[in-house]
Amino acid sequence: MSFTGKVALVTGASRGIGRAIAVDFARQGADVAILARNREMLDETASEARKARADTRVHAILADVADAAAIESAVTSTIERLGRIDCAVANAGRAVDALLVRMKPADVEEALAVNLKSAFYLCASVAKPMMRQRSGAIVLVSSIVGLTGNAGQAGYAAAKAGLLGLAKSVAKELGSRNVRVNAVAPGLIETAMTESISEQARAHFLASIPLGRAGTPEDVSGVVTFLCSDAARYVTGQTIVIDGGFLM
């Protein structure tokens, strides 16, 4: 897989899976635009991308992905700075955990805004330039809870499930312009988001994973870059589960 001469935009790129995706794109030849709200951590991702390939052009953008205007501005500035957008990855996400009867309206809105609406805004913003150039690949980072549901995560699971329908719908809308849209559904991945899982819950998950371990951000990034590559040129509207066999 080579991304030489191509540009990838990744949201939620300040750490974890998003950082691994950005660095993987850079390693394979792409220039990268990275979005997040934390400047210090965003700069760390930029540094890692440049370590992966010394001549990588990195456009670091401080932005709130739940703000449609901010996403539109980020896409415009990426094209102005880097020339085009070939790959877009909606990775930004935030766990909003609470039992249904205890969720406040503000909690529901936060879960949907960060995990679902942000991806909708990104798809809408990159669709126009991708249709004009008659090529492009979009990947939405969902979760296995979007497929299984999870007690105490009704809002988060609903938003992640929404991404799967969004991917299929946009894939059908943009397919005639050679723009592909897919989703990935990671399982238990070692990131800051999963650090708060209790030891009892972690032991339960690990006992149910045939590969016998939690995943790493790099286990996800490789699948994402594959889906954006020419090797996956006939793959669209799909959800790839990355969970070590948990749902098998």
N, C-alpha and C positions, 0 to 999 in steps of 0.2 A: 504494500500500500504506500503510495507516495502522494503527498499533498503539496509538492513543489509548485509555487505560483498561485496557490489557493489561500483563501482567507477564512478563518473560522471565528465565530463569535460565540462566547460561552457566558451564560449568566450564572450567578452564584459561584464565581470562580475564585473566591478568596481562600478556600480551604477544601479539604476532603475530596469528594468525587469531582467537583468542579475544577479544582486545581489540577488533579490528575489528568483530566480530559484536556485542559489547556496545554499542559506540558507535553502530553502525548502528541497532540496536533503539531506543536512546535518541533518535537523530535523528528516527526515524519515530514517536515518541510513547510508546514503552513505558517503564515503570519497569523497572529491571534489578537482579537479584541476581547477583553475580559471585563466583566461587570460585577460589581459588588458594592456594598455600603461601607465597608471598612477599608480605609485607605492604606493603613499599614499592612494589613494582610493581603490586600490586592497587590501592593508593591512586592511582597514576598513571592506571590505567584508569578509576577512579571520577571523577577530575578531567576526563579526556577526555570521558566520558559527559555530565558536567554542562556542558562547553563546547559539546557538540553540541546540548543543549537545557537551558536554564537551570533549568527546574522539574522536571527528571528526579529521581525518587527512586531512590537507589542504596543497595543493601544489600550491603556488602562482607563476605565471609565467609572467614576463614582456615581452610582445611580440607584434609585429605589425601583426595583423591578415591578412593584405593584402600581407604579405610576405610568399610565399609558403614554403620556407626553414624554417622559424620561426615556422610555424604551424607543420611541420614534426618533428622538434626538440622538440616542446612542447609535442607532442604525445609520442615520444620516452622517454622523461624524466618522463612523467606521469606514463608510464608503469614501468620504472625503479624504481620510487619512491613509487608508490602505487600498483603496481602489475598487473594491467589490466585496461581496459576501457569498461564499460558496457553501458554507456549512454553518448552521445555527443550532445551538444546544440549549434548551430550556432546562437548566439544572437547578435553579434557585428553588429552595424549599425550606419549610420550617414545620417542625412537629408542634401541633397544638393539641395537647392531651387533656381530655376531660370526659367524664361520663355524660351521656346525652342530656340527662335531666339537670346537670349542673353547668352546661355550656351557656354562656351569655351570648347575646346577639353579636357583641364585639368579637368574641372568640370565633364564632362562625365566620364572620367577615374576614378576620385575619387568616384563617385557614384557607378560605377560598381565594383571597387576594394574592397571597404569596405563592400558593401551590398550584393554582389553576388559572386565575385571571392573568397573571404575569406571562404564562406560556401562551395564552390567547393573544395578548398584546404583541409578543415577540413574533408569533406566526404571522399576524396581520402586517407587521412592519417589514419583515424580510420577504414576504410573498411578492411584493411589487418588484423589487430589484431582481429577485430570482426569476420571476416570470419574464422580465425584459431580457435577461441573459439566457433564458430558456434552459436553465440548469440550476440545481441546488439540492441540498439535503438538510432536513430538519430532524432533530431527535429530541423527544420529550422524555425527561427522566421522571418516571412514576415510581411505584413501589409495589411489592407483593401485597401490601395491605389494600391496595386498590383492586386486587383480584380476590382476596380472601375476607376483607374486613377485619376489624380488630376491636375488641371491647375496650372502651376508653379512648378510642381514636376515630369516632364517627365523622367528625369534620375533616380530619386529615385524610381518612380513607375515601370519603366522598370526593374530595378534591383530586386525589391521586387516581381514582377511578375515572373521573371526568377527563383526565389527560388521555386516557385510552380512546375514548370516543372522539375527542378532539383530533387525535392523530389520524384516525380512520377517515374522519370527515374531510380534513384538510388534504389528506392524501388523494381522496377522490376529486377534490376541487382543483388541485394543482398538477395532477398526473399528466394531463395533456400538454403541459409546458415543461415536462421532464424534471419536475421538482418532486422529490421523494420525501415522505414523512413517516417516521417510525417512532416507537416508544421502547424504553427499556424499563424493566421492573426489578430493581435490586432487592435482595433479601437482607439478611443481617450483614451489614458492612461496617467495618471498624472505622467510624468517623466520630467527630465531636457529638453528633446527634444521637449516637447510640451509646455513648459513655454512661448515660444515666440509667441504662437498663440494669435491673437488679441481677445479682448473681444467680438467683433462682430462675429467673426468666431466661438469662443467658444460657444456663445449663440445659434448660428445656429445649431451647432453639438448637443448640449444638448437638444434642442427642437425636434431633430430628433431621439433621443435615447429613446425607450420605457421605459427602466429602469430608465430614468431621471437623470443619473449621469455619470460622467467620470469613467473609470475603474482605478484600482490600479495595481501596479506591481504584487501584490499577486493574483489578479484575473487571471493573465496570468500564473504565476508560477505553480498554482495548476493544470492547464490543461496540461502544459508541463510535469510535473512529472507524471501525469496520463498516458500520451502517452508513457512514458518511462517505466512504470510499467508493471508487469505481468497482471494487470487488463485489459490492452490494447493489450494483446498478439496476438489478431487476427485483429488488426487495422494497416494498412500500406498504404502508398500512398495517404493519406487523408490530406485535409486542414481544420482545425477547426477555425472558425471565432469567435473571442472574442470581441464583440463590443456592448454588451448591447441591441442588436436588431436593430442597426442602418441600416444594410443592409436587414433586414427582408422584 
